[in-house]
Amino acid sequence: MQAMAEKHLLPNVSEFVDKLVLKETNEWGQDKGKTWTIVEYLAEKCDKYMTEQVDWHGKDKAKAGYNFVGKCARLEWMVHEHLHYHIELAVKGWLADANKVLGKSIQETVKVKLAEVSAKLKVDVGVGR
């Protein structure tokens, strides 16, 4: 079955996609004159999406609403969020490791100091003083 699909179906689908031409039309379906291949169309849509202005939460004008203020391109926001996530993850890991080491050290130091203090203390119970 897979061999038949690779022999007959895939070449036809590939040829169809390669020859597919998309045409821009108005609301009545009349040609406006611009045509794209599927690759050109996808590249243009991707470019518009990545360069669209978004706010600091990654929302575009349609999602942010009335008080929208574009701060940066979506691609810039995505890179910032990616870096922020990984830096935060690394710092949390470092802090957890430091807490493990420091926690044990502090606990041992407290035990030693308490032993020193208790050794210096003398309790004298006297009757009738």
Summary of the structure (lengths in Angstrom):
residues: 129
radius of gyration: 34.4
end to end distance: 105.0
largest distance: 114.1
contacts: 244
relative contact order: 0.05
helix: 64%
strand: 12%
